[in-house]
């Protein structure tokens, strides 16, 4: 049976995952703990994050764990966003940007020249992350 988590909390978890955190939802209290994802933030100072790390490790069965998207999944989100760009020259620029090395960097850099698309991107990415968290809740 899936755990019921309030939409505001799902949005918060999605934001934290997008920021490179790993999140833990306490099944009983509904509180969230988080700390940097060691794969996305290698070498983070564990001492600074000792309290939430210890809290989760000591009671791991009480928490649902949420991890961010893989690079492949994040790339698919970018591709799907670009697929929705109807202006062909702009669409082609974005396709070119993600076809080179460091596609995430090129995509982000190119968005700076398209402020309206940039706004749309952040809304779209948040929606995708929210759906991603919701799927993880249902899989439990």
C-alpha positions in Angstrom: 0.0 0.0 0.0 1.3 3.4 -0.9 2.1 6.0 1.7 0.1 9.2 1.6 2.3 12.2 1.6 0.8 15.7 1.3 1.4 17.5 -2.0 3.4 20.3 -0.4 5.8 17.7 1.1 6.1 16.0 -2.3 7.0 19.3 -3.9 9.6 19.9 -1.2 11.1 16.5 -1.6 11.2 17.1 -5.4 13.0 20.4 -4.9 15.6 18.9 -2.5 16.2 16.0 -4.9 16.8 18.4 -7.7 19.2 20.3 -5.5 21.3 17.2 -5.1 20.0 15.9 -1.8 18.8 12.5 -0.7 15.6 12.7 1.3 14.0 10.6 4.0 10.3 10.9 4.9 9.4 9.8 8.4 6.4 7.5 8.0 5.0 8.3 11.4 5.7 12.0 12.0 5.6 13.1 8.4 8.8 15.0 8.9 11.6 15.1 6.3 15.3 14.7 6.8 17.8 15.2 4.0 21.5 15.5 3.3 23.7 15.7 0.2 23.6 12.7 -2.1 27.1 11.3 -1.9 27.1 10.3 -5.6 26.0 13.8 -6.8 28.1 15.6 -4.2 31.2 13.5 -3.6 33.4 14.7 -0.7 30.6 16.6 1.1 31.4 17.4 4.7 29.6 14.6 6.6 30.3 16.3 9.9 28.1 19.2 9.0 25.3 16.8 8.2 25.9 14.4 11.1 22.6 15.0 12.8 20.3 14.0 10.0 22.6 11.2 8.8 22.6 9.7 12.3 18.9 10.2 12.8 18.1 8.3 9.6 20.7 5.6 10.1 19.5 4.8 13.7 15.9 4.5 12.6 16.1 3.6 8.9 13.0 1.4 9.0 10.9 4.4 10.0 11.8 6.3 6.8 11.0 6.3 3.1 14.1 7.0 1.1 14.0 9.3 -2.0 16.8 9.6 -4.4 17.3 12.0 -7.4 17.0 11.0 -11.0 19.8 9.2 -12.7 21.7 11.1 -15.4 19.8 9.1 -18.0 16.5 10.1 -16.5 17.5 13.7 -16.2 18.6 13.7 -19.8 15.3 12.3 -20.9 13.5 15.2 -19.1 15.7 17.6 -21.0 14.9 15.8 -24.3 11.2 15.8 -23.6 11.2 19.5 -22.8 13.1 20.3 -26.1 10.6 18.2 -28.0 7.9 20.7 -26.9 9.8 23.7 -28.4 7.8 24.5 -31.5 10.1 27.2 -33.0 12.3 25.1 -35.3 15.5 27.2 -35.2 15.4 27.3 -31.4 14.5 23.7 -31.1 17.5 22.8 -33.3 19.8 24.9 -31.2 18.8 23.0 -28.1 19.2 19.7 -29.9 22.7 20.7 -30.9 23.5 21.8 -27.3 22.6 18.4 -25.8 24.3 16.5 -28.6 27.8 17.6 -27.5 29.9 16.7 -24.5 28.6 18.2 -21.3 25.0 18.4 -22.5 23.6 19.6 -19.2 26.0 22.5 -19.1 25.3 23.5 -22.7 21.6 23.2 -22.2 21.8 25.5 -19.1 24.0 28.0 -20.8 21.7 28.2 -23.8 18.6 28.7 -21.6 20.2 32.0 -20.5 19.5 33.4 -23.9 15.8 32.4 -23.8 14.4 33.8 -20.5 10.8 32.7 -21.3 11.9 29.2 -22.1 14.1 29.2 -19.0 11.0 30.0 -16.8 9.1 27.2 -18.6 12.0 24.8 -18.0 12.0 25.3 -14.3 8.2 24.8 -14.1 8.5 21.7 -16.3 11.4 20.2 -14.4 9.6 20.7 -11.1 6.6 18.9 -12.5 8.7 16.1 -13.7 10.5 15.7 -10.3 7.1 15.9 -8.5 5.8 13.0 -10.7 9.1 11.2 -10.1 8.6 11.4 -6.3 5.0 10.4 -6.6 6.0 7.3 -8.6 8.5 6.4 -5.8 5.8 6.6 -3.2 3.6 4.3 -5.2 6.4 1.7 -5.7 7.1 1.4 -2.0 
